Structure formats: C-alpha cells, structure tokens
Amino acid sequence: MHDQTRTIETAGGHALHVSLRGAGGLPVLFINSVAADHRMWEAVRARMSRLNVAYDPRGHGQSEVTPGQMTVAGFAQDALDVMAATGLERAVLCGLSLGGLTAMKAAELAPERVAGLVLANTATSFPPPSLWQDRAAATRADGWPGLVQPTLERWLGAQWREANPEATGDVRAMLEAMPPEGYAAACHALETGDTTAALAGYPGPTLAIAGRHDLSAPVARSEELMATAQRGEMVVLDTAHIAAIEDAEGFAAALEGFVAGIEAADG
C-alpha cells in the first residue's frame, strides 16, 4: 500500500518525518522503540487497511536531531503534535518499548484524544538509570556502531535472525543509520521516565503485548502494566524484544482485534 510521507513541524518548531497509510476506521498512531525509525512497523502496517500513521521520533531516522537531553514528556508532546498535523483527532496509540512510555504520557496529557493504548514490549520505567547514563556516555565518546550488534541480539531472537537474514539485514541497516546524538538524547528519557501515574490515571482500554523471550521488558513487566491499568488485557507472543518485527502477523492480529473492539464499543 502506498505511503504518503511528509515532514511536519511540531508546536516546538521541530521537523519530524511522518508516514500515512490506509483509510477509514479508528486510526492507529505507531510510536517507535529507541534507535528505530518508522520502518520498524512496516510488516504490521502491511497487514492493516485502516488509517495509520508512523513517524520518526525526534533524533531518529529522517527527523530533526536536537542537541541536549530528551524527556518522555517531550516525546509525548511530539506524538500529539504528529496527531494534530496529520488530522488524527482521536486514535489508538501503539507504542513499543520507549514508544510505550511515550504513549502512556500522551494519554496523561490528552486523554480525550487517546481511544486506547497498545503497550508492546514495555514497562512504566526501565531502571537502573546508570544503564542509560552509561549507554549515552559510550555513544557520545565512541559513536553508535559498537552498540548495533548487541542491540540487534536483544531485539530479535537468534532463531528468527537465522531464518530471516534479509529482514535481519534491514533491521541492522536501520540501526546503523541511527544518529548517535539522537540515541544519547533518548537515553535520558529512559533514564528518567516513569509513567506509572500516567497509566494508572488513564480511564480507557489498554492492551499489553509481551514477548515470551524479551529480556529488556520481560512478561512480568507487562503483568505490572495490567495491575496498574484501569482496563487492561494482555497477549504474550513467542518473541524477543521487537515483537512487531519478529511476529508481525500475531502482533497485527492482536492490535486489530483490540481496535475493532473499541470501535464496537463506540457504536
């Protein structure tokens, strides 16, 4: 399906690259993991016909890299600005890892615009802070390339990588294209971000998608999300950290079922 791609400007004056696809239905806004651009959602989006928007967060992909440190609140405001710029008055927010934190915070900032939350391979916080401080420092000192292979191995299971060499190569290329300063800035958001209160206060429906072999956000962290959310359900897929790539079919089915349920409830 053909993408409509363009650059939008946020309320803060930052240029973000966005991709629109599909038509009709309750729309979905996809929000990325750290170190990924909007292409991480390609296999899921290819299985959808409803209107959906993906974008490169600030400091990622083709979006503007701003110096300094990012916060979860800053990423969340950017997400809401993407919605406004692409005409999404109300949408389901589907965020993975850092994207999940972003989605939860956006729901706190503008709950009336969030029809539901899909929180994939994520948690309300990612301690310890020292992990992200060390990664940011290493990236600024030595560049990003040394972190590409370890990130790839955390993201995707060994068997999947072996069985899908072309797709694995595409993910590696996406990682290699990550602006080092953008990654280091995003590390600060993961170092300081805690969206427990944001999720607890959100009255809408929430779907957690967990990966059975996810070491970065284990299934137990999704169970914590369910204990915090007012209206939650959970699906566990047989994947590592980036379930949207490793089991796009299962991910898309869970997402579509969740969104269709909201549409039915909306009447």
TORKOL-604809 format. One record per residue: residue in three letters; x negated, y, z negated of N, C-alpha, C in turn. Coordinates in pm, 1 decimal, decimal comma. Each point is the difference from the previous one (the first is absolute). Layout:
N
PT ALA X Y Z X Y Z X Y Z
...
% end
This chain:
267
PT MET -85,1 -119,4 0,0 85,1 119,4 0,0 -89,0 124,9 0,0
PT HIS 41,5 98,6 76,5 -82,4 118,5 19,6 0,7 89,7 -124,0
PT ASP -119,7 43,9 -40,7 -14,1 93,4 -111,1 13,9 143,4 48,9
PT GLN 57,1 82,8 -83,8 -13,3 144,2 15,9 -102,0 44,5 -104,0
PT THR -112,7 50,7 44,1 -103,4 42,9 -93,9 -18,5 150,5 12,1
PT ARG -24,4 61,3 -113,6 -27,7 142,7 0,3 -69,5 38,1 -130,4
PT THR -49,0 121,4 -1,9 -60,9 54,5 -120,4 97,9 95,8 -64,1
PT ILE 22,9 -17,3 -128,8 87,5 92,6 -72,4 -83,9 76,6 -101,9
PT GLU 53,3 110,1 -46,0 -69,0 78,9 -102,4 81,9 -3,5 -128,2
PT THR -64,8 -34,2 -110,8 68,7 -5,5 -128,1 23,6 140,7 -53,5
PT ALA 80,0 6,9 -106,4 25,8 129,4 -62,4 -128,8 64,0 -50,0
PT GLY -98,2 -84,5 -33,4 -128,8 51,2 -45,5 -95,3 34,9 112,6
PT GLY 47,1 -18,5 125,1 -83,1 37,4 114,1 -94,8 -108,0 47,7
PT HIS 26,8 -126,2 -33,4 -88,3 -110,1 38,8 56,2 -73,9 120,6
PT ALA -86,1 -31,9 95,7 41,3 -66,8 122,3 0,4 -151,2 -19,4
PT LEU 115,6 -62,9 25,0 13,3 -144,4 -15,5 48,4 -62,1 130,6
PT HIS -56,6 -114,8 34,5 38,8 -73,8 120,3 115,4 -93,0 -34,1
PT VAL 111,0 9,7 75,4 118,3 -81,5 -27,7 40,7 -78,9 123,2
PT SER 68,3 -111,5 -24,4 48,9 -88,8 105,2 145,4 -34,1 -29,0
PT LEU 89,5 31,2 95,6 142,6 -32,1 -11,1 32,4 -113,2 97,1
PT ARG 89,7 -88,1 -44,1 38,8 -113,4 82,5 141,8 -42,1 -35,9
PT GLY 71,0 -58,7 97,1 132,7 -54,0 -26,4 106,2 108,6 -2,6
PT ALA 122,6 -44,4 -27,3 112,9 93,5 -3,0 112,9 -60,5 -81,4
PT GLY 74,9 88,4 -66,3 119,5 -43,4 -71,0 -29,4 -63,1 -134,1
PT GLY 106,4 -17,7 -77,6 -10,7 -65,3 -129,2 -62,5 88,1 -106,3
PT LEU -3,9 -52,3 -120,8 -68,4 68,0 -109,6 -150,2 -6,1 27,0
PT PRO -67,2 113,9 12,8 -141,2 -2,5 38,5 -92,7 -47,4 -111,4
PT VAL -120,5 -41,4 41,8 -105,4 -44,3 -91,1 -123,0 86,4 23,0
PT LEU -57,9 48,9 -109,0 -128,6 69,3 4,8 -105,5 -93,0 -57,0
PT PHE -101,8 -30,9 79,6 -109,5 -86,9 -43,0 -115,0 84,3 -55,0
PT ILE -54,8 -41,9 -114,2 -107,2 75,9 -66,0 -116,6 -95,2 -27,2
PT ASN -117,6 37,5 46,6 -113,5 -92,2 8,5 -72,8 -26,4 -130,4
PT SER -73,9 -108,4 4,2 -107,6 -27,8 -94,8 -113,1 100,6 20,5
PT VAL -82,5 17,0 -102,8 -123,5 75,5 17,1 -85,6 -70,2 105,5
PT ALA -71,2 79,1 78,4 -93,1 -47,8 103,1 69,2 -49,8 126,3
PT ALA 132,7 12,8 9,0 71,8 -45,3 119,1 62,8 118,7 71,3
PT ASP 21,7 -15,7 130,3 81,8 96,9 71,0 133,8 -64,8 36,0
PT HIS 82,5 68,6 75,1 137,3 -46,7 22,2 6,1 -133,0 74,3
PT ARG -110,1 -40,6 62,7 -0,6 -125,6 75,6 11,8 -122,5 -89,5
PT MET -19,7 15,7 -131,5 13,6 -115,8 -89,1 142,7 -55,6 2,5
PT TRP 96,1 81,8 43,3 140,7 -41,5 2,0 44,3 -53,4 135,2
PT GLU -89,6 -6,3 96,7 39,2 -29,4 137,7 80,3 -128,8 12,4
PT ALA -46,3 -108,7 -62,3 67,8 -129,3 17,6 137,8 -1,4 -66,1
PT VAL 16,8 74,7 -108,6 131,9 11,1 -63,3 92,0 85,3 86,5
PT ARG -49,3 113,2 45,5 82,0 90,8 80,0 42,9 -63,9 131,8
PT ALA -84,3 -86,8 54,3 33,6 -67,9 125,4 121,0 -91,5 -15,5
PT ARG 33,3 -34,6 -123,2 113,7 -88,4 -28,1 124,3 78,6 -42,2
PT MET -3,9 132,0 13,1 110,8 84,7 -43,9 55,6 79,6 117,2
PT SER 129,5 26,6 -3,8 60,4 86,9 101,7 48,4 132,2 -59,4
PT ARG 22,7 2,8 -132,0 50,1 122,4 -62,8 -105,8 109,5 4,9
PT LEU 44,5 123,4 -15,5 -91,1 113,1 -3,6 -100,9 -18,2 -113,2
PT ASN -127,2 15,6 32,7 -103,2 -8,0 -103,8 -114,9 93,0 34,0
PT VAL -65,8 47,4 -102,5 -110,2 94,3 13,8 -119,3 -52,9 -79,3
PT ALA -115,9 1,5 62,3 -125,4 -28,4 -68,6 -93,9 117,5 26,2
PT TYR -96,6 18,4 -86,2 -88,6 115,1 17,3 -134,1 -27,7 -65,2
PT ASP -98,2 77,8 39,9 -132,3 -6,9 -62,6 -1,5 97,9 -117,1
PT PRO -18,2 -48,8 -122,9 -6,1 92,9 -113,9 -118,0 96,5 13,1
PT ARG 6,3 102,8 -75,1 -109,3 96,7 3,7 -133,7 -69,2 -28,6
PT GLY -99,1 30,6 82,6 -132,1 -60,2 -15,6 -15,0 -134,7 67,9
PT HIS 103,6 -46,9 68,1 -1,1 -131,1 64,0 31,3 13,6 148,6
PT GLY -51,7 -94,2 79,5 34,9 -8,0 141,1 -22,0 130,9 73,2
PT GLN 104,9 44,1 70,1 -9,2 122,7 78,2 49,9 123,1 -75,3
PT SER 31,5 -16,2 -127,4 45,8 114,1 -79,4 -117,3 79,8 -54,1
PT GLU 30,6 119,6 -42,6 -101,4 92,8 -49,5 -68,5 -54,0 -125,7
PT VAL -130,6 16,8 -6,2 -76,3 -30,7 -120,7 -21,3 130,7 -75,3
PT THR 50,5 4,3 -123,8 -18,9 121,2 -79,6 -102,4 -29,3 -109,5
PT PRO -89,0 93,5 -26,7 -102,0 -24,8 -101,6 59,6 -6,0 -139,9
PT GLY -71,2 -64,9 -90,7 43,9 -4,9 -139,0 67,8 -130,1 -34,3
PT GLN 87,2 5,0 -98,9 62,6 -120,4 -54,4 150,4 1,9 25,4
PT MET 53,6 -114,3 39,7 143,7 -13,4 20,1 65,7 -54,2 -126,6
PT THR 129,3 27,1 -13,7 79,6 -54,7 -108,8 118,7 -75,1 59,2
PT VAL 59,7 -86,8 -79,8 119,6 -70,3 45,7 110,5 101,6 31,1
PT ALA 12,6 103,9 -82,3 101,0 101,9 25,8 -23,8 70,4 133,4
PT GLY -125,7 24,1 33,1 -32,5 62,0 128,5 37,6 -88,8 116,9
PT PHE -30,7 -129,0 -10,7 39,3 -94,6 104,7 152,3 -7,8 10,4
PT ALA 68,6 3,6 -114,3 146,0 -10,3 0,4 63,3 121,4 66,7
PT GLN -52,6 118,6 -27,6 54,3 119,2 64,6 -22,0 -5,6 150,5
PT ASP -115,4 -51,4 41,3 -24,3 -17,3 143,0 103,9 -93,6 61,0
PT ALA 33,2 -109,1 -70,1 99,8 -95,5 50,9 135,0 68,0 18,6
PT LEU 40,1 80,8 -96,9 126,5 72,0 11,6 -5,0 101,7 114,0
PT ASP -116,0 60,7 21,6 -15,1 93,8 111,3 8,4 -72,7 134,2
PT VAL -53,5 -122,5 7,0 13,7 -80,5 122,2 147,4 -29,3 26,7
PT MET 74,2 -35,1 -105,3 143,2 -23,7 16,1 69,6 124,5 55,6
PT ALA -30,2 113,8 -56,7 64,6 124,0 44,8 -34,9 30,8 145,4
PT ALA -126,5 -19,1 35,1 -45,4 34,8 135,0 54,0 -95,5 106,0
PT THR 36,0 -121,4 -40,2 49,5 -98,8 96,3 151,2 -19,4 -10,5
PT GLY 66,6 83,0 -78,3 145,0 -1,3 -6,1 60,9 -110,0 -84,0
PT LEU -77,5 -57,0 -90,6 53,2 -105,0 -87,7 57,6 65,3 -125,8
PT GLU 129,7 21,0 -1,0 61,1 61,3 -117,8 -1,8 -96,3 -118,8
PT ARG 16,3 -128,6 29,1 3,6 -103,1 -104,0 -56,6 -128,0 61,4
PT ALA -85,0 -69,7 -72,2 -65,5 -117,9 56,6 -38,6 -97,0 -110,1
PT VAL -24,9 -123,8 39,8 -65,0 -96,2 -88,2 -150,1 21,8 12,9
PT LEU -67,1 11,9 -112,7 -144,8 18,3 0,0 -66,5 -134,8 -25,4
PT CYS -84,5 -40,4 93,6 -69,8 -128,5 -9,1 -148,9 28,2 -12,0
PT GLY -54,6 -16,6 -121,5 -139,8 30,5 -23,7 -76,6 -120,9 -47,9
PT LEU -122,4 -14,4 47,9 -84,5 -112,6 -38,1 -122,3 52,1 -74,2
PT SER -29,1 -58,6 -115,6 -114,7 36,2 -83,2 7,0 148,7 -37,1
PT LEU -96,0 83,3 41,2 9,7 143,6 -28,5 129,7 56,8 55,9
PT GLY 46,1 -55,2 111,9 127,9 43,5 56,3 116,4 -25,0 -93,4
PT GLY -9,4 -104,1 -81,3 104,3 -25,4 -99,0 3,6 107,4 -106,8
PT LEU -117,2 39,3 -49,4 -6,5 110,6 -95,9 58,8 126,8 61,4
PT THR -36,3 25,1 126,2 49,6 117,6 70,2 152,3 -2,5 8,8
PT ALA 55,6 -116,4 34,8 145,4 -12,4 13,2 70,4 23,2 -132,7
PT MET -53,2 -57,6 -107,6 61,8 18,9 -131,8 -1,0 146,4 -40,8
PT LYS -111,6 68,2 24,0 -8,7 141,2 -35,8 93,8 84,1 86,3
PT ALA 11,6 -33,0 128,5 92,6 72,6 86,6 143,7 -15,4 -48,5
PT ALA 32,9 -119,8 -49,5 135,1 -23,7 -52,5 25,9 81,4 -125,6
PT GLU -104,4 28,4 -76,8 14,8 86,4 -116,6 19,0 145,2 42,7
PT LEU -73,1 42,4 103,9 6,6 138,9 44,5 130,2 30,6 71,6
PT ALA 54,2 -97,6 74,7 120,8 25,6 79,8 85,7 -126,2 6,3
PT PRO 59,1 -40,6 -112,6 75,2 -126,6 -2,4 116,7 -3,6 96,8
PT GLU 58,0 114,0 29,5 115,0 3,5 89,8 -37,1 -34,6 143,7
PT ARG -128,1 6,0 31,6 -45,3 -29,1 136,3 -48,8 -144,2 15,4
PT VAL -5,7 -73,2 -110,8 -54,5 -135,6 2,3 112,9 -100,0 -20,8
PT ALA 37,3 -69,8 107,5 110,4 -95,6 -6,3 -39,5 -129,5 -69,1
PT GLY -127,7 -29,5 -2,3 -51,1 -120,2 -64,4 -151,0 -1,9 7,6
PT LEU -60,4 -79,8 -85,4 -145,5 -14,6 -3,2 -38,5 -143,5 31,4
PT VAL -92,3 -17,1 93,2 -64,8 -129,3 22,6 -144,8 16,5 -43,7
PT LEU -36,3 -69,8 -106,6 -130,8 16,1 -63,9 -79,5 -127,7 23,5
PT ALA -89,3 5,1 96,5 -72,2 -119,6 44,6 -142,5 -1,5 -53,7
PT ASN -38,4 -114,9 -56,1 -139,3 -20,7 -41,7 -50,1 120,5 -80,1
PT THR 78,2 36,9 -100,3 -31,9 122,7 -71,7 32,0 -14,6 -148,1
PT ALA -17,3 109,4 -71,9 22,2 7,3 -144,4 20,0 146,9 -33,1
PT THR 32,1 29,3 -125,6 15,8 140,8 -37,0 -133,1 67,2 -31,1
PT SER -107,6 -78,9 -10,5 -133,9 55,9 -19,8 -101,5 -107,0 37,6
PT PHE -121,3 44,1 26,8 -106,4 -93,0 40,8 -127,0 23,9 -83,1
PT PRO 3,9 -36,8 -129,9 -118,8 16,3 -81,9 -105,9 -105,3 35,8
PT PRO -125,8 21,7 -48,3 -46,1 112,2 -82,2 -39,5 120,0 85,5
PT PRO 5,9 120,7 -55,4 -41,1 117,9 76,8 -143,1 -9,8 52,5
PT SER -86,9 -66,2 -75,6 -140,6 -10,1 41,2 -16,2 -69,7 134,9
PT LEU 90,3 -92,5 32,9 -6,6 -68,5 129,1 6,3 99,6 114,3
PT TRP 93,9 94,1 -10,8 20,4 97,7 107,1 -105,2 109,4 -3,0
PT GLN -46,4 35,3 -119,0 -110,9 94,6 -9,1 -124,0 -56,3 68,8
PT ASP -28,0 -127,6 -25,1 -118,0 -64,0 58,8 13,0 -11,1 151,5
PT ARG 118,8 -34,8 48,5 18,4 -12,8 144,9 -12,5 136,2 68,7
PT ALA 56,0 103,2 -61,2 -11,6 133,7 58,5 -145,8 44,4 3,3
PT ALA -70,7 -23,7 -109,1 -140,9 40,0 -6,5 -83,1 -75,8 102,8
PT ALA 24,9 -130,5 12,9 -75,4 -81,5 95,8 27,9 45,5 142,9
PT THR 124,1 34,6 27,8 35,2 44,9 135,0 -66,8 132,7 31,7
PT ARG 0,4 90,5 -94,9 -61,0 130,8 24,7 -151,8 -10,9 10,4
PT ALA -59,0 -95,4 -72,2 -145,9 -13,8 1,6 -49,2 -79,0 120,5
PT ASP 69,6 -109,5 31,8 -51,5 -94,4 99,1 89,0 -15,7 122,6
PT GLY 111,7 72,9 4,1 92,7 -17,8 111,0 96,3 -114,3 -25,5
PT TRP 88,2 -20,2 94,3 108,9 -95,2 -13,7 -34,9 -141,7 48,6
PT PRO -92,6 -19,7 94,6 -18,0 -132,3 60,7 -23,3 -114,7 -97,4
PT GLY -69,1 25,4 -110,2 -28,9 -107,3 -94,8 123,5 -55,5 -68,4
PT LEU 110,6 73,8 3,8 123,1 -44,6 -64,9 96,9 -68,5 96,9
PT VAL -32,3 2,0 129,3 93,5 -53,7 99,1 21,7 -149,6 -18,3
PT GLN -107,3 -78,5 -5,6 16,4 -145,2 -10,7 66,8 -42,5 -131,6
PT PRO -40,8 53,0 -115,7 70,2 -36,2 -123,4 147,7 37,1 2,7
PT THR 31,6 114,2 61,8 140,3 41,2 10,0 77,3 -97,0 87,7
PT LEU -58,0 -36,8 113,1 65,1 -94,9 90,6 28,7 -132,4 -70,9
PT GLU -92,8 -45,4 -80,5 16,2 -127,8 -70,4 104,6 9,1 -110,1
PT ARG 17,3 116,5 -61,3 106,9 17,3 -98,3 136,1 8,7 67,4
PT TRP 1,1 62,6 115,9 126,2 27,9 67,8 66,3 -123,8 57,3
PT LEU -81,1 -88,0 60,7 54,3 -110,4 79,6 -64,1 -131,7 -42,0
PT GLY 80,1 -104,6 -13,3 -50,6 -130,0 -41,0 -96,4 -58,7 101,5
PT ALA -94,3 -81,0 -47,8 -103,2 -57,8 85,7 59,7 -85,1 112,3
PT GLN 100,9 -79,4 -32,1 61,6 -84,9 102,3 67,5 83,9 107,7
PT TRP 66,3 105,8 -40,1 66,4 86,5 97,5 -104,2 67,0 88,9
PT ARG -107,0 48,2 -58,8 -104,9 65,6 79,0 -59,5 -97,3 102,5
PT GLU -21,6 -123,7 -42,2 -57,1 -99,6 91,0 96,9 -34,7 113,0
PT ALA 128,9 -6,0 -32,0 100,0 -38,2 99,7 38,9 115,7 91,5
PT ASN -30,7 123,1 -39,7 41,2 118,0 76,2 -118,9 93,4 23,2
PT PRO -99,5 -45,6 77,1 -122,2 81,4 14,2 23,9 133,8 69,0
PT GLU 91,7 4,1 98,5 22,6 125,3 70,9 66,3 102,6 -91,9
PT ALA 104,1 -43,6 -72,1 67,6 90,9 -92,5 -93,7 43,2 -112,6
PT THR -84,1 -92,3 -46,4 -97,8 34,2 -104,1 -97,7 104,8 52,2
PT GLY -40,1 -14,0 126,1 -88,2 99,6 59,9 65,1 136,7 7,4
PT ASP 130,8 1,7 27,9 72,6 127,8 3,0 1,8 65,7 -138,2
PT VAL 18,7 -80,7 -104,0 1,1 53,9 -136,1 -139,0 52,3 -36,4
PT ARG -102,1 -75,4 38,8 -137,0 46,5 -27,3 -25,5 134,0 69,4
PT ALA 44,4 11,6 124,3 -19,8 125,1 73,0 73,2 115,6 -67,6
PT MET 119,7 -27,1 -51,5 74,9 102,5 -72,4 -76,9 44,0 -124,3
PT LEU -54,5 -96,4 -72,3 -78,2 33,3 -119,3 -125,4 79,4 36,2
PT GLU -66,4 -41,8 106,2 -123,9 67,4 39,0 25,4 144,0 42,3
PT ALA 123,4 28,7 45,5 33,2 135,9 43,9 40,5 90,6 -115,8
PT MET 8,7 -54,8 -120,7 43,0 78,6 -115,9 -101,0 110,2 -31,9
PT PRO 44,1 126,5 -6,1 -91,9 107,8 -38,1 -48,7 -18,2 -145,0
PT PRO -130,1 -7,9 -23,5 -49,3 -24,0 -136,1 50,3 101,5 -102,0
PT GLU 5,2 126,9 36,1 45,1 101,6 -95,7 148,2 -18,3 -31,2
PT GLY 76,8 -43,5 98,9 141,4 -27,5 -23,3 18,7 -113,9 -99,0
PT TYR -83,4 -103,1 12,3 8,2 -112,2 -93,5 -38,4 44,9 -140,6
PT ALA -109,5 74,3 -11,1 -45,4 44,6 -131,3 104,4 88,5 -66,6
PT ALA 64,4 87,5 77,2 104,2 86,8 -56,0 118,8 -81,8 -49,2
PT ALA 37,3 -104,3 76,5 113,2 -84,2 -38,8 -31,9 -83,1 -123,8
PT CYS -126,1 -32,4 -20,0 -38,4 -74,5 -120,8 41,5 74,7 -126,3
PT HIS -4,3 133,4 5,6 39,4 77,2 -117,6 147,4 -21,0 -32,2
PT ALA 83,3 -11,7 104,8 142,5 -25,0 -23,4 20,1 -134,2 -69,2
PT LEU -75,8 -100,7 40,8 11,3 -131,9 -62,5 -61,6 -0,8 -139,5
PT GLU -99,8 82,1 -20,6 -62,8 10,9 -132,1 95,7 60,1 -102,5
PT THR 78,4 98,5 42,1 81,0 78,1 -94,0 149,3 -31,1 6,5
PT GLY 44,7 -69,1 104,8 143,1 -16,7 21,7 65,9 -100,8 -93,5
PT ASP 114,8 36,3 -54,7 83,0 -91,2 -79,7 145,6 39,6 25,3
PT THR 74,1 -89,5 64,9 136,9 31,9 40,7 103,5 -78,2 -80,9
PT THR -36,1 -43,0 -119,2 93,8 -74,5 -84,0 126,8 80,6 -26,5
PT ALA -17,3 124,2 -40,4 116,5 83,9 -30,5 80,9 29,2 125,6
PT ALA -69,1 18,7 112,0 70,1 27,8 125,8 90,9 -116,3 37,8
PT LEU -50,5 -122,8 -9,8 81,0 -116,0 35,0 113,0 -20,3 -101,1
PT ALA -29,8 16,6 -126,9 102,2 -19,5 -103,2 116,0 97,0 17,1
PT GLY -27,9 118,7 51,4 103,5 100,5 15,3 76,5 -7,9 130,0
PT TYR -42,9 -86,0 92,5 65,3 -5,7 130,6 123,8 -89,3 -7,4
PT PRO 118,5 52,2 34,5 122,6 -77,2 -17,8 36,2 -91,6 116,1
PT GLY -70,8 12,1 110,9 35,0 -77,4 118,0 -57,3 -140,8 -0,1
PT PRO 29,9 -78,8 104,7 -48,3 -137,9 7,6 -148,6 -7,9 34,5
PT THR -64,6 -102,5 -53,0 -143,4 -19,9 21,1 -26,5 -145,2 37,4
PT LEU -80,8 -19,2 103,2 -46,7 -133,1 39,0 -150,6 -4,0 -16,7
PT ALA -49,9 -95,4 -76,9 -143,6 -23,2 -9,4 -36,1 -116,7 90,9
PT ILE -103,9 18,0 81,1 -54,0 -107,8 82,5 -141,0 -28,9 -50,1
PT ALA -20,3 -119,8 -50,9 -128,3 -38,8 -57,5 -68,5 -102,4 88,9
PT GLY -132,1 -6,7 -9,3 -78,3 -101,9 68,7 -49,1 -102,5 -101,0
PT ARG 27,0 -124,7 27,0 -34,7 -106,3 -95,3 -150,6 -4,8 -29,4
PT HIS -82,3 40,3 97,1 -145,6 -6,7 -15,2 -62,4 139,7 -8,2
PT ASP 79,1 98,1 -35,6 -45,4 138,6 -6,6 -78,6 21,9 -128,5
PT LEU -129,0 27,6 14,1 -83,9 24,7 -117,7 2,3 146,9 -42,0
PT SER 34,5 89,9 92,0 2,9 142,9 -31,4 127,5 40,1 -72,9
PT ALA 112,3 -63,5 35,9 128,4 25,7 -66,1 69,3 -135,2 -18,2
PT PRO -40,7 -75,5 -100,1 53,6 -135,2 -18,8 151,4 -0,9 -21,4
PT VAL 58,3 -116,8 15,9 145,6 -15,5 -15,1 47,7 56,7 -133,3
PT ALA -81,3 -15,4 -104,5 39,0 51,2 -131,8 23,6 150,6 1,5
PT ARG -70,7 71,6 87,1 21,2 145,1 7,6 135,7 31,6 63,8
PT SER 43,0 -82,6 97,4 134,6 18,0 56,3 107,0 -34,4 -102,5
PT GLU -27,7 -98,0 -83,9 94,2 -32,0 -107,4 13,3 117,9 -95,7
PT GLU -109,6 71,6 -24,1 5,9 121,7 -81,6 87,1 106,2 67,4
PT LEU -10,2 11,5 132,9 85,5 94,1 71,8 147,0 -33,4 -22,0
PT MET 31,8 -129,3 6,2 138,7 -42,7 -18,0 49,7 29,1 -141,6
PT ALA -89,7 -10,4 -96,6 38,5 29,3 -138,0 20,5 150,0 -21,5
PT THR -61,6 80,8 83,9 7,8 145,5 -13,1 115,6 58,2 80,6
PT ALA 24,8 -55,4 118,4 103,0 54,6 89,5 139,1 -19,7 -58,1
PT GLN 87,9 94,6 28,4 138,5 -11,8 -45,9 76,0 -107,2 77,7
PT ARG -29,3 -13,3 129,9 70,3 -96,0 86,7 -104,1 -65,2 90,4
PT GLY -52,1 -114,4 -43,1 -110,9 -59,3 73,2 21,0 -143,4 42,8
PT GLU -63,6 -36,7 111,6 -7,5 -138,1 45,5 -140,1 -22,2 56,3
PT MET -43,3 -127,3 4,9 -137,6 -27,0 38,2 -7,6 -116,1 97,5
PT VAL -93,0 11,5 94,6 -32,0 -105,9 95,1 -149,6 -25,3 -8,9
PT VAL -39,7 -126,7 -0,9 -141,7 -36,2 -1,9 -34,3 -69,2 131,4
PT LEU -96,9 55,0 72,7 -46,3 -57,1 125,8 -134,9 -68,5 -21,1
PT ASP -32,8 -91,8 88,2 -122,1 -79,5 -14,1 -116,9 73,2 65,7
PT THR -38,8 113,2 -59,7 -100,9 87,4 60,9 -96,6 52,1 -105,2
PT ALA -102,3 68,7 50,1 -88,6 79,0 -85,4 57,0 142,5 -9,1
PT HIS -85,3 102,3 4,3 43,7 134,6 -38,1 85,5 71,0 105,1
PT ILE -27,2 -20,2 127,9 75,4 74,6 101,8 102,4 -93,2 63,0
PT ALA 108,5 -21,9 -72,6 103,0 -93,3 44,5 63,5 43,3 131,2
PT ALA 4,3 129,3 26,8 62,0 49,5 123,0 -75,4 -45,3 124,1
PT ILE -126,8 -32,2 -13,7 -78,9 -51,7 111,2 -2,3 -152,6 -2,5
PT GLU -23,8 -57,1 -115,2 -20,8 -144,6 -9,5 128,7 -79,5 19,1
PT ASP 113,9 53,1 -40,7 129,1 -64,9 25,1 99,8 105,8 43,1
PT ALA -22,6 53,8 118,9 86,8 107,2 50,1 143,6 -47,7 15,8
PT GLU 17,9 -124,4 40,6 135,9 -50,8 20,1 75,6 -7,5 -132,5
PT GLY -62,8 -56,6 -102,2 63,9 -8,6 -130,5 23,0 136,7 -60,8
PT PHE -96,3 88,6 19,6 11,1 136,1 -52,9 116,6 73,1 66,2
PT ALA 4,6 -7,7 134,0 105,7 69,7 73,0 137,9 -54,0 -36,9
PT ALA 9,9 -131,7 -19,1 128,4 -59,8 -36,6 46,1 48,5 -136,9
PT ALA -92,7 5,5 -96,6 34,9 47,5 -134,0 39,9 146,8 3,6
PT LEU -74,5 79,5 75,0 28,7 143,4 12,2 135,5 21,9 65,3
PT GLU 24,6 -67,2 112,0 125,4 20,5 72,7 119,6 -44,5 -84,1
PT GLY -13,0 -111,2 -70,3 109,3 -45,1 -86,0 31,8 100,5 -109,4
PT PHE -104,2 58,5 -56,8 16,8 100,0 -105,4 68,9 125,2 53,5
PT VAL -46,6 50,2 115,3 57,1 121,5 57,0 145,2 -24,7 42,7
PT ALA 24,9 -115,2 59,2 137,8 -32,9 41,9 93,4 -5,6 -120,1
PT GLY -50,5 -49,2 -112,3 80,5 -2,2 -122,2 36,4 138,8 -47,8
PT ILE -94,4 93,8 12,2 29,0 138,7 -38,2 103,9 60,1 93,8
PT GLU -14,8 -28,8 129,9 97,0 51,4 97,4 140,7 -52,1 -30,7
PT ALA 7,9 -128,6 -35,3 130,5 -58,4 -31,9 60,5 65,4 -123,3
PT ALA -84,4 27,4 -99,6 48,6 63,5 -122,6 42,9 144,3 25,7
PT ASP -70,9 65,7 94,0 36,0 137,3 36,0 136,2 5,7 68,5
PT GLY 37,2 -112,9 62,2 127,4 -4,8 71,0 -6,8 72,1 133,0
% end
